[in-house]
Amino acid sequence: TGGDLTAGSLGRLAVTRQARGLGVGAALVRAIEEEAARLGLTAVDLHAQTHALGFYERLGYVAYGPEFPDAGIPHRAMRREIGAA
């Protein structure tokens, strides 16, 4: 993102309340990372709602930069380095 052609961008990720805690979100993120690596990318960036930081941190994402609003909801930028296939 921001012009970095080696990084993919994970846009919106949502899991229904009924499916939360079942590993669906983590499986979706991992599938995105696998495809990004297959395409030769070396990182995945995302903008996480601040209440979801822990979820992404458990998946290896690191927050950077200041908190910012997106659609009136506080967010932080995050990145995870991945291995290219």
Rosetta blueprint (number, residue, H / E / L):
1 T L
2 G L
3 G L
4 D L
5 L L
6 T L
7 A E
8 G E
9 S E
10 L E
11 G L
12 R L
13 L L
14 A L
15 V L
16 T L
17 R H
18 Q H
19 A H
20 R L
21 G L
22 L L
23 G L
24 V H
25 G H
26 A H
27 A H
28 L H
29 V H
30 R H
31 A H
32 I H
33 E H
34 E H
35 E H
36 A H
37 A H
38 R H
39 L L
40 G L
41 L L
42 T L
43 A E
44 V E
45 D E
46 L E
47 H E
48 A E
49 Q E
50 T H
51 H H
52 A H
53 L H
54 G H
55 F H
56 Y H
57 E H
58 R H
59 L L
60 G L
61 Y L
62 V E
63 A E
64 Y E
65 G E
66 P E
67 E E
68 F E
69 P E
70 D E
71 A L
72 G L
73 I E
74 P E
75 H E
76 R E
77 A E
78 M E
79 R E
80 R E
81 E E
82 I L
83 G L
84 A L
85 A L
